[in-house]
Amino acid sequence: MFENFRFNFIPFCLLRQLKELTALLKHTDKESFEGALVQWYNKWESFLNERTTNLETGKSFYTHKRLRSAYRSLKTNLDNLFVWYDNFELNIPNTTNAIDGHFSDLKNKLRNHNGLSLQRKKKFIDEFLKA
C-alpha cells in the first residue's frame, strides 16, 4: 500500500513544486527564476531520468515524460518568458491579462452574432481589432 502512495505522491509533489515555481514568473527576474529552475532540476534529476522498459518490445522510455516535458518547456523557452524583463524600456507587460480580456470580449461578441458567415465573421473580427 505504501509503495503506491510513494509512487503517486512524489510526482504530485514535484508537479506542485514546479507549478509554484512557474507562479513566480511574474514576480521575479530572469536570473532568480533560472537559478530556482536549475536547483529544482538538480534536486530531482535522478527521478526525472528514471526509465521504464516495455516488456514486450524491450524498448525503454522515460517514466515521468509529462513532468520532463513541463521542465523542458520551461528550460527551452526561458528567453521568451522574460522578454518583458530583458526589454524593460519598451514597457511590455509581464502578463497577458489585458489581451486575454480583449479576446474574451471578442469571443462573447461573436457568440452573440452566432449566424454570421465565415466572411462576415472575418470582417467583424477585423473591425473589432481596429477599434
N, C-alpha and C positions, 0 to 999 in steps of 0.2 A: 504494500500500500504506500509506504513512504517513498519508494523508488519512483512511483508515478507522480507523487506530489512534487518531488525534486525536479523531475523531468518537465512538468508543466509550470512549476513555479519559477524556475530560473529564466526561461525565455520571457515570461511575463515581466519579471523584474528588469531584465535587460531592455525590453521594449519600453517599459515605463521610464527607465533612466534615459534612454535615447530620446523619448518624447519630451522629457523635462529639459534635456539639453537643447532640443530644437526650439523650445519655448523661449530660450534665452536669446535667440537670434535678433529679436527687435530691441533688446535691452543691452547688448554688449558689442564690443568691437571685434573685428576680424581675428586679431591675434589671440584674444582670450577664448573665442569660440573654437578656433583651430586647436589651441592648446588643450582645451577641455575634450574635444573630439579625439585627439591623439591619446590623451590619458585614458579615456573610456575604452578605446580600441586596445591599448596595451594591457589594460586590466582584463579584458575578455577575449584576447586574441586566440588563445588555445580553444576556447569554447566555440568561437566563430569558425575556426578551421576544422572542426570535427567533421568527419566524413562517414557516410553510411554506404555499405556495399549492397547492391541488389543481388540477392542470392541466385536468381535465375540467369541473369546476364553476366554477373561478375563485375559490372561497372560500378564505380563509386561516384557519389555526388555529395555536395555539401549538405549536412543535416539541417542547418538553420539558414537556408538560402534566402528567405524573405528578410530576415534580420540583417544578413550580409548585404543584401540588395539595398536596404534602407541606409546602412552605413556607407556603402559605396556611392550611393546617390549624393549624400551629403559631402563626401570627400571630393567627388568629381566636380560637383557644381559649387564648390566653396567660393570661387572667384565671382560667380554670378550672384551668389547670395548677398554679397557685400558691395554691389555696385554703388548703392546709395552711400556707403561709408567711404569708398575709395574716391568718389566724386562729390564730396560734401558741398563744394561750392555751387553745384548745379541744383541744390535744394530738392533732391529726389526724395520722396517719402520712403520710409523703411518698411512700410506695409502696403498691401494692395487694397486696403479697406475702401478707399474712395472710388476706385474703379469698379470694385465688386458691387458697391451700392449703385453705381451708374448702370451696370449691366443688369442688375436685379430690376431696376426701374424699366429698362428696355424690355426685359422678358415679360414683366407684368403688362406693359402696354401692348406687346404683341399678342399676349393671351387674350386681351380684351378685343382685339381685332382678329379673331380666330379664322374667319373665312377669306382672308386675303390670298391672292395668288402669289406664287413664288416671286414673280417680277415686282408686284406691289409691295411684298414684304421687304425686298431688297431696297426699293425706293424709300420705304418707311424707315428702315434702319439707317440709310444714308442721310436722310433729313434729320433723324434723331441725333446722330453723331455730329452733324454740323451745328446744331443748336447749342 
